[in-house]
């Protein structure tokens, strides 16, 4: 059997084998894709966890700094420092001048 009939006959006999081979390649590529996707997801989740830990630490530091700032800027502390270190005093009522527009 030579000619076009033989070629068609050979192709018809081989197409199931080619189909199975193609499906095996597709399954292999799909499996590799799943493994890569799971690995990437785990790595990103780990990074998120470390970033959230860092954010919590920074939030805590920020709260401490706000508390420290409010302590340093307290009116009584500023008043005490102005009297002790700068020798400032409150003016007498006679020394106060009202400025009008």
C-alpha positions in Angstrom: 0.0 0.0 0.0 1.7 3.0 -1.3 0.4 6.5 -1.9 -2.1 8.7 -0.1 -4.2 5.9 1.2 -1.2 4.4 3.1 -0.4 7.8 4.6 -3.9 8.3 5.8 -4.0 4.8 7.2 -0.7 5.3 9.0 -1.9 8.6 10.5 -5.2 7.1 11.6 -3.3 4.4 13.4 -0.9 6.9 15.1 -3.3 9.7 16.2 -4.4 8.0 19.5 -0.7 7.7 20.4 -0.1 11.3 19.6 -3.1 12.4 21.5 -2.0 10.4 24.6 1.5 11.9 24.4 0.1 15.4 24.0 -2.2 14.9 27.0 0.7 13.6 29.1 2.7 16.8 28.2 -0.2 19.0 29.1 -0.7 17.1 32.5 3.1 17.5 33.2 3.1 21.2 32.5 -0.1 21.7 34.5 1.5 19.8 37.5 4.6 22.0 37.3 2.4 25.0 37.2 0.5 23.9 40.3 3.7 23.3 42.2 5.1 26.7 41.2 1.8 28.4 42.2 1.8 26.7 45.6 5.4 27.6 46.2 4.9 31.2 45.3 1.8 31.4 47.5 3.7 30.1 50.5 6.6 32.4 49.9 4.3 35.4 49.7 2.3 34.4 52.8 5.6 34.1 54.7 6.5 37.6 53.5 3.1 39.0 54.5 3.6 37.5 58.0 7.0 39.1 58.4 5.7 42.5 57.1 2.8 42.3 59.6 5.2 41.6 62.4 7.3 44.6 61.3 4.2 46.8 61.1 3.1 45.8 64.6 6.6 46.7 65.9 6.6 50.0 64.2 3.1 50.8 65.5 4.3 50.1 69.0 7.3 52.3 68.5 5.1 55.1 67.2 2.7 54.9 70.1 5.7 55.1 72.5 7.0 58.1 70.6 3.7 59.9 70.8 3.5 59.3 74.5 7.1 60.6 74.9 6.2 63.7 72.8 3.2 64.5 74.9 5.3 64.1 78.1 8.0 66.4 76.8 5.4 69.0 75.6 3.3 69.0 78.8 2.4 72.5 80.0 3.7 72.0 83.5 7.1 70.8 82.2 7.5 73.7 79.9 6.5 76.1 82.6 8.9 74.6 85.1 11.8 74.7 82.5 11.1 78.3 81.6 11.2 79.3 85.3 14.2 77.3 86.3 16.5 77.4 83.3 15.5 80.6 81.6 14.5 82.6 84.7 11.2 83.6 83.2 8.4 84.8 85.3 4.8 85.7 84.7 4.4 89.4 84.2 2.5 91.6 86.7 -0.9 92.7 85.8 0.4 96.3 85.5 2.9 95.2 82.9 0.4 93.6 80.6 -0.6 95.9 77.7 -3.7 95.1 75.6 -3.3 95.8 71.9 -6.4 96.6 70.0 -6.9 96.5 66.3 
